[in-house]
Amino acid sequence: MTRSVILACLSAALVWFVAQFVAVGAARQELDQTLLLTTRAVEAEIDRLRALPAVAAEDARIRQALAGTAPLQDANDYLETIAAYAGADELFLIDERGETIAASNWDQPGSFVGQNYAFRPYFQDALSRGQGQFYAIGVTTGVPGYFLSARVDSGGRPGVMVVKLDLRPLQQTWRAAEADVALADEHGVVFLSARPEWQYRPLVGLSRETLDHLVATRAYDGVRLGEAAPLLSQPPVGADALGDGWIARIGSVPATGGQVIAARPLRGLQLVALGWAALAALTALAMAATVKGIEQRRQIVAMRLSESEKLEAMVVARTADLAREVEARKQAETDLRTAQEALIHTEKMAAMGRMSAAIVHEISQPLAAMEATLSAAELGMRSGDSKMSGRIGKARDMIRRMQRTTKHLKSFARKDTVELSLVDLRAPLKSALDLVLPRAKAVGVTPALQMPTDPVPVMAGAVRIEQVVANLLLNALDAIEATPEPEVSVTLSVEGANAVITVRDNGSGIGDTDLPRVTEPFFSTKQTGEGLGLGLAICKVILADFSGTLDIRSYPQDGTQVIVSLPLSEARDGSE
């Protein structure tokens, strides 16, 4: 039940928000239509008499009155007649000093004749720019109106013809239609409004400069604008405005240079939104009740089927247990076969090792004898027999190669007693480099050697370290034999508690499938007959005796990097 209430509240809140948003949007469109109609009505009313001052000023009686060459009564009669025909409130002529010399209301109480309006902006604008317009409360009659003016020149004397237009009929029309419409001047002061309480109130607070200007022009004579509260609760945002309980749209009126405001109460919009929210809440509650009923019926059906489902679950669980037992038995049999195959392979390798040691022992002495015999034959050979000398040299090279092979087999098969001593790694590195230098020159490269200036002591065997580094260098030289610009480098460095020897080459590298097996005995990537595949295996065994490690990193066509790591001796650690 609680969930249903929460769902209903959330639905009501969401629908209220959406409905209010839609209602406000529709209200904006209606207000924009009202703005358009009101603007056109105001412009039509003002444009109806906009040309009247200039047209009336063309009459000879007006020009003669301004020039002082004709009786002023003729001008008064003319203006009275024209104002009656045109439907103007008042029509009057002002001389260059701002004094009214003729008016349509010359014979009425509150006549403009003899009044000075030099302080009015419509007089000043007409003299300076040729025409002017201004809304103000009449200082003579106290009746508000909209003033349109035009400059008149006669006999070298300028003057201003002014027509006063009463816009209050528009205001009465708005009030009769109950339309929330208002007109404001260029300063934002409302001078016509369907709401009486809006009359002569600013849209927003007026600055002191604006108030002083309005006082100087006596636009709202007798009205205390400085004490009037602003209509808007906050400054307008674009065309949107917000007041006390109403929203409005504001547009410009080009005919007056002011603004037109169309408003609408918020209460009606809020009631519509609340109605939709209540409907959404009721709908959500009804849907929740329907879902609850369906859920209850489903639970009843589920209870009836629960026993059969439990039985099926037990059968499935037992079947799964049996399947796991069968899988476990299969896995055990597979592991057993794998262990048996590994044991057989281990026995084969052990037997091969024993046979290799025996074979090496048997052939090493005949090979030494053959080398001695060839050396004697070479000494007893006649001088100048280069062909025979070359053949003997090739035979001796083949015997030496066989001797190196037997030496590798002996080193791999023999388990020597490891004798450790304090060794400065810089010395065996230099010796190893000297050993392989002839081979390096044959390839066409000089290995680069980088070492620290301080000793790098480790507990190891100098000769065996030399054997490891020489083996790694020979492998690197073999790898770069076909490289256009071969490079080999040896670097000795100290990293933490370890001494690190790095041998790099830019050869063809080792394939991903071969890299994990290169340290296995009798595995070789060289062409058949070029190596036994024992070099790296022997290096790994030697380094293991010194608590060292061998790490090989290689990328095809990008070279190989072999990293040897040995722990530094305690003597060095203590010196630091």
C-alpha positions in Angstrom: 0.0 0.0 0.0 2.9 2.4 0.8 4.4 1.8 -2.5 1.1 2.6 -4.2 0.8 5.9 -2.4 4.4 6.8 -3.2 3.8 5.9 -6.9 0.7 8.0 -6.9 2.4 11.0 -5.3 5.3 10.8 -7.8 2.9 10.5 -10.7 0.9 13.5 -9.5 4.1 15.6 -9.0 5.4 14.7 -12.5 2.0 15.4 -14.2 1.6 18.6 -12.2 5.0 19.8 -13.4 4.4 18.9 -17.0 0.8 20.3 -17.0 2.0 23.6 -15.5 4.8 23.7 -18.1 2.3 23.1 -20.9 -0.2 25.5 -19.5 2.3 28.3 -19.1 3.5 27.7 -22.7 0.0 27.9 -24.0 -0.6 31.1 -21.9 2.6 32.6 -23.4 1.2 32.0 -26.9 -2.2 33.6 -26.1 -0.4 36.5 -24.5 1.7 37.0 -27.6 -1.4 37.2 -29.7 -2.8 39.7 -27.2 0.4 41.8 -27.5 0.2 41.7 -31.3 -3.5 42.9 -31.4 -2.9 45.5 -28.7 0.2 46.9 -30.5 -1.7 47.2 -33.8 -4.6 48.9 -32.1 -2.4 51.5 -30.4 -0.4 52.1 -33.6 -3.5 52.5 -35.6 -4.9 55.0 -33.2 -1.7 57.1 -33.1 -1.0 56.8 -36.8 -4.5 58.1 -37.5 -3.4 61.6 -36.3 0.4 61.4 -36.8 0.4 63.5 -40.0 -2.2 66.0 -38.7 0.4 68.6 -37.2 2.4 68.7 -40.4 -0.7 69.0 -42.6 -2.4 71.7 -40.4 0.8 73.7 -40.4 0.6 74.1 -44.2 -2.4 76.4 -43.9 -1.6 80.1 -44.6 -3.5 81.2 -41.5 -1.2 79.2 -39.3 1.9 80.5 -41.0 0.7 84.1 -40.9 -0.2 83.8 -37.2 3.3 82.5 -36.5 4.8 85.3 -38.5 2.6 87.9 -36.8 1.0 89.1 -40.1 -2.6 88.0 -39.5 -5.1 88.0 -36.7 -4.6 85.0 -34.2 -8.4 84.5 -34.1 -8.3 83.2 -37.7 -5.8 80.5 -36.6 -7.9 79.7 -33.5 -11.0 79.2 -35.7 -9.1 77.1 -38.1 -7.6 74.8 -35.4 -11.0 74.4 -33.8 -12.5 73.3 -37.1 -9.7 70.9 -38.0 -9.7 69.3 -34.5 -13.4 68.6 -34.7 -13.2 67.0 -38.1 -10.1 64.9 -37.3 -11.4 63.7 -33.9 -8.4 65.2 -32.1 -8.6 66.1 -28.4 -6.7 69.4 -28.9 -4.7 71.1 -31.6 -2.5 74.1 -30.8 0.4 76.2 -32.1 3.5 77.1 -30.1 6.0 79.8 -31.0 9.8 79.5 -30.7 9.7 80.6 -27.1 7.4 77.7 -26.1 4.3 80.0 -25.7 1.0 78.8 -27.1 -0.4 81.5 -29.5 -3.3 79.6 -31.0 -5.4 76.6 -29.9 -8.5 74.7 -30.8 -9.8 75.2 -27.2 -9.2 79.0 -27.2 -12.7 79.7 -25.9 -12.9 76.9 -23.3 -11.9 76.9 -19.6 -8.4 75.6 -19.3 -7.4 77.0 -22.7 -3.8 76.4 -23.9 -3.5 79.9 -25.3 -0.9 81.9 -23.3 0.6 78.7 -21.7 4.3 78.1 -22.0 5.3 74.4 -22.9 9.0 74.9 -23.6 9.8 72.3 -20.9 7.9 69.6 -22.8 10.1 67.1 -24.8 7.6 67.1 -27.7 8.4 70.9 -28.2 12.2 70.4 -27.8 12.3 67.4 -30.1 10.2 69.1 -32.8 12.4 72.2 -32.9 15.6 70.1 -33.0 14.6 67.1 -35.1 11.5 68.2 -36.9 8.9 66.1 -35.0 8.3 64.7 -31.6 6.0 62.6 -29.5 5.4 62.3 -25.7 2.8 61.0 -23.3 2.0 63.2 -20.3 -0.6 64.4 -17.9 -1.8 67.9 -19.0 -0.4 70.6 -16.7 -3.3 72.9 -17.7 -6.3 70.5 -17.9 -5.0 67.7 -15.8 -6.2 65.3 -18.6 -3.6 62.7 -19.7 -2.9 62.4 -23.5 -0.4 61.5 -26.1 1.2 64.5 -27.9 2.4 64.5 -31.5 4.3 67.5 -32.8 5.8 68.9 -36.0 8.1 71.9 -36.7 6.6 74.9 -38.6 8.8 77.7 -40.2 7.2 80.9 -41.4 8.9 84.2 -42.2 12.1 83.1 -40.6 10.4 82.3 -37.3 10.1 78.7 -36.2 7.2 77.2 -34.3 5.7 73.9 -33.3 2.2 72.5 -34.2 1.0 70.0 -31.6 -2.0 67.6 -31.5 -3.1 66.0 -28.3 -4.6 62.5 -28.6 -6.8 61.1 -25.8 -6.0 57.3 -25.5 -8.4 56.7 -22.6 -11.0 55.2 -25.0 -8.6 52.3 -25.6 -8.2 51.9 -21.8 -12.0 51.8 -21.4 -12.3 49.1 -24.2 -9.7 46.9 -22.4 -11.5 47.2 -19.1 -14.8 46.4 -20.7 -13.3 43.3 -22.3 -11.6 42.4 -18.9 -8.2 42.1 -20.7 -5.1 42.5 -18.6 -3.3 44.9 -20.9 -1.2 48.0 -20.2 0.9 50.5 -22.0 4.2 51.9 -20.6 6.4 54.7 -21.8 10.1 54.4 -22.7 11.0 54.6 -19.0 8.7 51.6 -18.1 6.0 53.7 -16.4 2.5 52.4 -17.0 0.2 55.3 -18.3 -2.7 53.2 -19.7 -4.0 50.0 -18.0 -7.0 47.8 -17.9 -6.2 47.4 -14.2 -6.7 50.7 -12.3 -4.2 49.7 -9.6 -1.4 49.5 -12.3 -1.9 53.1 -13.4 1.2 55.3 -13.0 3.4 52.5 -11.5 6.8 51.6 -12.9 7.5 48.0 -14.1 10.8 48.0 -12.1 12.4 50.5 -9.8 13.3 53.8 -11.4 16.7 55.3 -11.1 17.2 58.7 -9.5 18.2 60.2 -12.9 15.0 58.9 -14.5 12.9 60.3 -11.7 14.6 63.7 -12.0 13.9 63.7 -15.8 10.2 62.9 -15.4 9.9 65.7 -12.7 11.6 68.2 -15.0 9.3 67.4 -18.0 6.2 67.2 -15.7 5.2 64.1 -17.5 3.2 62.7 -14.6 2.4 66.0 -12.8 0.9 65.3 -9.4 1.9 61.6 -9.3 4.5 60.5 -6.7 6.4 58.0 -8.9 9.2 57.7 -6.3 6.8 56.2 -3.8 5.0 53.8 -6.3 5.8 50.1 -5.8 7.1 48.3 -9.0 4.7 46.0 -10.7 7.2 43.2 -11.4 8.5 41.0 -8.6 11.8 40.7 -10.5 13.3 42.1 -13.7 11.9 40.7 -16.9 13.8 37.9 -18.7 13.5 38.5 -22.4 9.8 38.9 -23.0 8.7 37.0 -19.9 7.7 38.9 -16.8 6.4 37.8 -13.4 4.3 39.8 -10.9 2.3 39.2 -7.8 0.1 36.2 -8.8 0.3 36.7 -12.5 2.6 36.2 -15.5 3.0 38.6 -18.4 4.6 39.0 -21.8 6.2 42.4 -22.7 6.6 43.7 -26.3 7.7 47.0 -27.8 5.4 49.5 -29.5 7.3 51.2 -32.3 4.7 53.9 -32.7 5.3 55.2 -29.2 8.8 53.9 -28.4 7.2 52.4 -25.3 6.1 49.0 -24.2 2.9 46.9 -24.1 2.2 44.4 -21.3 -0.2 41.5 -21.5 -0.8 39.6 -18.3 -2.7 36.5 -17.1 -3.4 35.3 -13.5 -1.4 32.2 -12.4 -4.3 30.9 -10.3 -6.2 29.5 -13.3 -3.1 27.8 -14.7 -2.3 26.3 -11.3 -5.8 24.9 -10.9 -5.6 23.2 -14.3 -2.2 21.7 -13.3 -3.6 20.5 -10.0 -6.6 18.9 -11.7 -4.3 17.0 -14.0 -2.1 16.0 -11.0 -5.2 14.7 -9.1 -6.3 12.7 -12.1 -2.8 11.2 -12.5 -2.8 10.2 -8.8 -6.2 8.5 -9.1 -5.1 6.7 -12.2 -1.9 5.5 -10.5 -3.8 4.2 -7.5 -6.2 2.4 -9.8 -3.4 0.8 -11.7 -1.6 -0.1 -8.5 -4.8 -1.8 -7.2 -5.1 -3.7 -10.5 -1.5 -4.9 -10.3 -1.9 -5.9 -6.7 -4.9 -8.1 -7.6 -3.0 -9.7 -10.4 -0.1 -10.3 -8.1 -2.3 -12.0 -5.5 -3.8 -14.3 -8.1 -0.3 -15.2 -9.3 0.8 -16.0 -5.8 -2.1 -18.4 -5.4 -1.2 -20.2 -8.6 2.4 -20.3 -7.5 1.5 -21.9 -4.2 -0.3 -24.7 -6.0 2.6 -25.4 -8.2 5.3 -25.1 -5.5 5.3 -28.8 -4.6 5.9 -30.0 -8.1 8.5 -27.3 -8.6 10.4 -28.4 -5.5 10.4 -32.0 -6.7 11.7 -30.9 -10.1 14.4 -28.8 -8.4 15.6 -31.8 -6.3 15.8 -34.0 -9.5 17.8 -31.3 -11.3 20.1 -30.8 -8.3 20.8 -34.6 -8.1 21.4 -34.8 -11.8 23.9 -31.9 -11.6 25.7 -33.6 -8.7 26.1 -36.8 -10.7 27.3 -34.8 -13.7 29.9 -33.1 -11.5 31.1 -36.4 -10.2 31.5 -37.8 -13.7 33.4 -34.7 -14.8 35.7 -35.0 -11.7 36.5 -38.6 -12.5 37.3 -37.7 -16.1 39.6 -34.9 -15.0 41.4 -37.2 -12.5 42.0 -39.7 -15.3 43.3 -36.9 -17.6 45.6 -35.7 -14.8 46.9 -39.2 -14.2 47.7 -39.7 -17.9 49.5 -36.4 -18.0 51.6 -37.2 -15.0 52.5 -40.6 -16.5 53.6 -39.0 -19.7 55.7 -36.4 -17.9 57.3 -39.2 -15.8 58.2 -41.1 -19.0 59.6 -38.0 -20.6 61.7 -37.3 -17.5 63.1 -40.8 -17.6 63.9 -40.5 -21.3 65.8 -37.2 -20.7 67.7 -38.8 -17.8 68.7 -41.7 -19.9 69.7 -39.4 -22.7 71.8 -37.4 -20.3 73.6 -40.6 -19.1 74.2 -41.7 -22.7 75.4 -38.3 -23.7 78.0 -38.3 -20.8 79.2 -41.7 -21.8 79.5 -40.8 -25.5 81.3 -37.6 -24.7 83.8 -39.5 -22.5 84.4 -42.0 -25.3 85.0 -39.6 -28.2 86.9 -36.8 -26.4 90.2 -38.6 -26.4 90.0 -39.7 -30.1 89.2 -36.2 -31.1 92.2 -34.8 -29.2 94.4 -37.4 -30.9 93.0 -36.5 -34.3 93.7 -32.8 -33.7 97.3 -33.7 -32.7 97.7 -35.8 -35.8 96.5 -33.1 -38.1 98.8 -30.6 -36.4 101.8 -32.9 -37.0 100.7 -33.4 -40.6 100.5 -29.7 -41.0 104.0 -29.3 -39.7 105.4 -32.0 -42.0 103.6 -30.6 -45.1 105.7 -29.2 -47.9 105.7 -25.5 -48.1 103.6 -23.9 -50.8 101.0 -26.6 -50.8 98.1 -24.2 -50.0 95.4 -26.6 -51.1 96.4 -29.3 -48.7 96.8 -26.7 -46.0 93.3 -25.5 -46.5 91.9 -29.0 -46.3 93.8 -29.7 -43.1 92.5 -26.4 -41.6 88.9 -27.3 -42.4 89.4 -30.7 -40.8 90.8 -29.1 -37.6 87.9 -26.6 -37.5 85.4 -29.5 -37.6 87.3 -31.3 -34.9 87.4 -28.2 -32.7 83.6 -27.8 -33.3 83.1 -31.3 -32.1 85.3 -30.6 -29.1 83.2 -27.5 -28.2 80.1 -29.6 -28.4 81.5 -32.3 -26.1 82.6 -29.5 -23.7 79.0 -28.1 -23.6 77.7 -31.6 -22.9 80.1 -32.1 -20.1 79.3 -28.8 -18.5 75.5 -29.5 -18.7 75.9 -33.1 -17.4 78.4 -32.4 -14.6 77.3 -31.0 -11.3 80.3 -29.1 -10.1 80.8 -27.9 -6.6 80.0 -24.2 -6.6 82.7 -22.1 -5.0 81.7 -18.5 -4.4 84.0 -15.5 -4.0 83.7 -11.8 -4.1 83.8 -10.8 -7.8 83.7 -7.3 -9.3 81.4 -7.9 -12.3 83.3 -5.3 -14.4 86.3 -7.7 -14.8 84.5 -10.8 -16.2 82.5 -8.5 -18.6 85.7 -7.1 -20.0 87.2 -10.6 -20.4 84.1 -12.0 -22.1 84.1 -9.1 -24.5 87.8 -9.7 -25.3 87.0 -13.4 -26.0 84.2 -12.7 -28.5 85.9 -9.8 -30.2 87.4 -11.8 -33.1 83.9 -13.3 -33.8 82.4 -9.7 -33.6 84.9 -8.3 -36.0 84.1 -11.2 -38.5 80.4 -10.1 -38.2 81.4 -6.5 -38.7 80.3 -5.0 -35.3 82.1 -3.8 -32.2 79.9 -4.4 -29.1 79.3 -1.3 -26.9 80.1 -1.8 -23.2 78.7 0.5 -20.5 79.7 0.1 -16.9 79.7 2.2 -13.7 82.9 3.7 -12.5 82.5 2.1 -9.0 82.9 -1.6 -8.3 79.9 -3.9 -8.6 80.7 -6.8 -6.2 78.7 -10.0 -6.2 79.3 -13.5 -4.7 79.9 -15.7 -7.7 82.6 -17.4 -9.8 84.5 -15.1 -12.2 85.2 -17.7 -14.9 81.6 -19.0 -14.9 80.2 -15.4 -15.1 82.6 -14.8 -18.0 81.2 -18.0 -19.6 77.6 -16.8 -19.2 78.3 -13.3 -20.7 80.4 -14.8 -23.6 77.6 -17.2 -24.4 75.0 -14.4 -24.5 77.3 -12.3 -26.7 77.9 -15.2 -29.1 74.1 -15.7 -29.4 73.6 -11.9 -30.1 76.3 -12.0 -32.8 74.7 -15.0 -34.4 71.3 -13.1 -34.4 72.7 -10.0 -36.2 74.7 -11.8 -38.9 72.1 -10.9 -41.6 71.2 -7.5 -40.2 72.1 -4.5 -42.5 73.2 -2.3 -39.6 74.1 -4.6 -36.8 74.3 -3.4 -33.2 75.2 -5.2 -29.9 75.5 -3.6 -26.5 76.3 -4.8 -23.0 75.2 -2.7 -20.0 76.1 -3.2 -16.3 74.0 -1.3 -13.8 72.9 -1.4 -10.2 69.1 -1.5 -9.5 68.2 -1.5 -5.9 69.9 -4.6 -4.2 70.7 -6.3 -7.6 73.4 -6.0 -10.2 71.9 -6.1 -13.7 73.7 -7.2 -16.9 71.7 -6.4 -20.1 72.8 -7.7 -23.5 70.9 -6.2 -26.5 70.9 -6.8 -30.2 68.9 -5.6 -33.2 68.6 -8.9 -34.9 65.6 -10.7 -36.2 64.3 -11.6 -32.7 62.6 -14.8 -31.4 59.1 -15.8 -32.3 56.4 -15.8 -29.7 56.0 -19.6 -29.9 59.8 -20.2 -29.4 60.5 -17.7 -26.7 59.2 -19.8 -23.7 61.3 -22.8 -24.8 64.7 -21.2 -25.6 66.2 -22.2 -22.2 65.2 -25.8 -22.5 68.1 -28.3 -23.1 68.6 -29.3 -26.7 66.1 -26.7 -28.0 67.7 -24.4 -30.7 66.3 -21.9 -33.2 69.5 -22.2 -35.3 69.8 -24.2 -38.5 70.2 -27.9 -38.0 73.8 -28.8 -37.0 74.7 -25.2 -35.9 74.1 -25.7 -32.2 73.0 -28.2 -29.6 70.6 -25.8 -27.8 72.6 -26.1 -24.5 74.0 -22.5 -24.2 71.1 -20.8 -22.6 70.3 -23.9 -20.5 73.9 -23.9 -19.1 73.7 -20.1 -18.4 70.4 -20.6 -16.5 72.0 -23.4 -14.4 75.1 -21.3 -13.7 73.1 -18.3 -12.6 70.9 -20.4 -10.4 74.0 -21.5 -8.5 74.7 -17.7 -7.8 71.0 -17.0 -6.8 70.6 -15.1 -10.1 67.9 -15.0 -12.8 67.8 -14.9 -16.5 65.0 -12.9 -18.3 64.7 -12.9 -22.1 62.6 -10.3 -23.9 62.3 -10.4 -27.7 60.1 -9.1 -30.5 60.2 -10.4 -34.0 62.2 -8.1 -36.4 62.9 -5.8 -33.4 65.8 -7.6 -31.7 66.4 -9.4 -28.4 67.2 -8.2 -24.8 68.6 -10.7 -22.3 68.7 -9.4 -18.6 70.9 -11.1 -16.0 70.1 -10.2 -12.4 72.5 -11.1 -9.5 72.2 -10.0 -5.8 74.8 -7.5 -4.7 77.2 -8.7 -2.0 76.7 -7.8 1.7 80.1 -5.9 1.6 78.6 -3.4 -0.9 75.4 -3.1 1.1 77.4 -2.4 4.2 79.6 0.2 2.5 76.5 2.2 1.5 
